[in-house]
């Protein structure tokens, strides 16, 4: 196994003295963030979506730390590669009025599962547990009750290195339930039921959704979703979804620490290949969410029906993800 890139480790460790020896004169402010994006490896075919959630504290205007959880998915020719990682990061922040520029360094312990052994036999791409340092930079821009994040990371390994670009949101607060706009990122998997799409065994996707607190006849918030799905249908290899719906609480603990909600949505689905026009789609779902301060994790399921180039697509969708609460 090749030596892990020493440059990444040096940059990562360079944050430690600054964080440990800086004078902390302000109370630490907790924050939570969730992001979604794409990673691109240094070898052909090594790329795919990545979901990222953080929870940490800002010491003062110039330094932060965070715990990081991430999920990566790749579908190279000959095998499916998925990984789940947990780690820590240190941030150096440069405030510019309300906007912040930041650099970061960290290490993630990542568990990798290779669904097939027929793909390239290269280090860090087979089933196992790997230590991956990374560095990055980003910008945080205030937008209402949250800050929007635009970030670029460089991950290092003894196998192929990769770039990761993401878009997300950050919340800085100490309460659990404050109303406002919520930001979600989640992964979903669909099991088709009947129809011409029933033979599809690998229908999965990734969605960015925003809940805007607005009273409706069916719930307390409007949800706007943009999703990208990866499929292997004979007429399509990609799907883009645009959905609008509402969120209504079925069960809600008083401080919002636990919520069970129903989420009906309607919209359009665009098949990237094999079709030149959008098709209708509808979902009727239920979600369970557990929240702590400004971050939440949730799981859910929904019945899905849509029209596609090959006929009616229907099935049961399962989703999991993270939320940033306003």
Secondary structure, DSSP 8 states (H G I E B T S, - for coil): -----HHHHHHHHHHHHHHHHS---S--EEEEEEEEEEEEESSTT-EEEEEEEEEEEE-SSSEEEEEEEEEEEE--TT--EEEEEEEEEEEEEEEETTEEEEEEEEEEEEEEEES-TTS---TTSSSEEEEEEEEEEEEEEEETTEEEEEEEEEE--SS--EEEEEEEEEE--S-S---SEEEEEEEEEEEE-SSTTTT---EEEEEEEEEEEEEETTEEEEEEEEEEEEEEETTEEEEEEEEEEEEEEEEE-TTSSEEEEEEEEEEEEEESSS-SS-EEEEEEEEEEEEEETTEEEEEEEEEEEEEETTEEEEEEEEEEEEEE--
